[in-house]
Amino acid sequence: MVKTVAQEIREMGDRLAALYAEPEVSVDEAGGYYTQPVYDMIKEHGIEKVMHELLTSLDAEVIQSFLQRANFED
């Protein structure tokens, strides 16, 4: 069975939400193994489509956590 972009992103969001739901586990910054599939999807489908699917698939708590931790100062 071929997964759609939305299905893949939902699964990633579910895994990420599960990590955040475990308070005794420290969540490190994602990289490599976790982020490369997203970059691959961006190359294949374009950033607008991937970001739309990502943002509509993630739990609100995950998005809020990101917004609180995001630092775009160079």
N, C-alpha and C positions, 0 to 999 in steps of 0.2 A: 504494500500500500504506500502510495506517495503522499507525504504530508504537505499540507499547504503552509505558506509562510505564517499565517495566523496560528495554525496548530503548533508549529515549532516554537513560536514566540510564547504562546500560552504555556507550553511545557517548561520553557526556560523560566518564565515568570513564576510558575508553580514551584519549581526547584528553589528559586531565590526566596520566595515567600516562606517556604518551609525552613530555610536557613534562618530567616529573621524571626520565625515563630519559636525558635529554640533559644531562650534567654541565656542558658548556661554556656552556649557555644559562641565564641567570638567570631564575627564574620570579618574576614580580611577583604581587602580590595580585590575585586575580580580581575582576572587577567588571563591571557593565553588560552587555556583550555575552555574557559567559559565565554570569553569575548570573541574569539576567532570566528565562531559560526555566525555571530551577528555581523561582523565585518564582511564575511562571505556573502551573507544575504544582501547587505548594502550594495556590494559589487554587482550582484545578480539582478536585484529588483529596484535599486535606487533608494536613497536615504529617506525621501519623503514617505514612500510606501512602508518601509520598515519602521520608521519612527511612528507613523500612525498606528500600525499594528501593535507595536511595542507599548505605546502609551495607552491604547484602549484595552490591552490584555493584562497589564500589571495591576496588582491590587493597589488601592489608593494609599495604603500605609507604606508600601514600597516606594511609590512616587514621592510621598511626603518626606520619607527618610532621605531619599536622594536630594531633594530640594534643600533640606536642612544641612546636608554635608557637602553639597557642590561648592567648589571653589574655582572660579574661572579667572582669578587674578594671575597674571603671568609674572 
